[in-house]
Amino acid sequence: MLASFKRFAEEHPRVATWVVLAVGMVIIFLWASKDVELLWYQRLVMALSCVGLAGVCAWITGWE
């Protein structure tokens, strides 16, 4: 599985960056908000926002 992701990352570096950032940001969000009273759909919206923000970050860093 690692070899297939490595090949995918070489072929599509921005998408791979997006995936890695999104996973990290969602994990950090879930960890940081574990003591906060949020409904399930509020957590879902925030997690999707993290994924979108990760996409914007990957797009901006790909400008160079």
C-alpha positions in Angstrom: 0.0 0.0 0.0 2.9 2.4 0.8 4.4 1.8 -2.6 1.1 2.6 -4.4 0.7 5.8 -2.4 4.3 6.7 -3.2 3.7 6.2 -6.9 0.5 8.2 -6.7 2.3 11.0 -4.9 4.9 11.1 -7.6 2.2 11.3 -10.3 -0.1 13.8 -8.5 2.0 15.8 -5.9 -0.7 18.4 -5.2 -3.4 15.8 -4.5 -1.0 13.8 -2.3 -0.2 17.0 -0.4 -3.9 17.7 0.0 -4.6 14.2 1.4 -1.7 14.3 3.9 -2.6 17.8 5.1 -6.3 16.9 5.3 -5.7 13.8 7.4 -3.4 15.7 9.7 -5.7 18.7 10.1 -8.8 16.5 10.8 -6.8 14.5 13.4 -5.6 17.7 15.1 -9.1 19.1 15.0 -10.7 16.0 16.5 -8.0 15.8 19.2 -8.2 19.5 20.1 -12.0 19.5 20.3 -12.4 16.3 22.3 -13.5 18.3 25.4 -15.8 20.7 23.5 -19.5 20.0 23.4 -20.3 19.8 19.7 -23.0 17.9 17.9 -22.1 15.2 15.4 -23.0 17.4 12.4 -21.0 20.3 13.8 -17.9 18.1 14.0 -18.6 16.9 10.4 -18.9 20.5 9.1 -15.6 21.4 10.8 -13.9 18.3 9.6 -15.0 19.0 6.0 -13.8 22.6 6.5 -10.4 21.2 7.5 -10.4 19.2 4.3 -11.3 22.2 2.2 -8.6 24.4 3.9 -6.0 21.7 3.3 -6.9 21.8 -0.4 -6.5 25.5 -0.5 -3.1 25.2 1.3 -2.0 22.5 -1.2 -3.1 24.7 -4.1 -1.2 27.8 -2.8 2.0 25.9 -2.0 1.8 24.4 -5.6 2.2 27.9 -7.1 6.0 27.9 -6.8 
